[in-house]
């Protein structure tokens, strides 16, 4: 609704292009108002619309800032997730390495045990018959259960190296010295 105007209101002489006065007069008749009220009403609507447009732009800028803040939070969360995944992968890799190294130790020990059993069987004169029988039984079990144990000296050296690596990995203190009472902890979770 247009603001009220009267004789004491501010006045302004206005020059209009040809035909505009007739258009305003026609619009005033259609809306049941005077030409003055029609002009004031139209100007008021236009100014209010400018305010509304300004309000809309302010809202757009406010929401844009919210979106940027949310995007930043999302970026930080994705970054945290990647760090968590990286730490988890490092931890899994650590335990995989420990497992592989300890498996190498087990296999090296089994090969050494098999070599000892073969030694007992080859020099049967120096050992009692019960030990020879035990060695035959154990060798049979080893060959049956662990038929994938390597026979070559090169494979044995590899497993011994793996066993040494496992020992160093598990018993190496932070200062690099070997300490039989020290077992390194896996990577920490944050």
Buried (B, 14 or more C-beta within 10 A) or exposed (E): EBEEBEEEEEEEEEEEEEEEEEEBEEBBEEEEBEBBBBBBBBEEEEEEEEEEEEEEEEEEEEEEEEEEEEEEEEEEEEEEEEEEEEBEEEBEEBEEEBEEBBBBBBBBEBBBBBEEBEEBBEEEEEBEEEBBEBBBEBBEEBEEEBEEBEEEEEBBEBBBEBBBBBBEBBBBEEEEEEEEEBEBEEBEEE
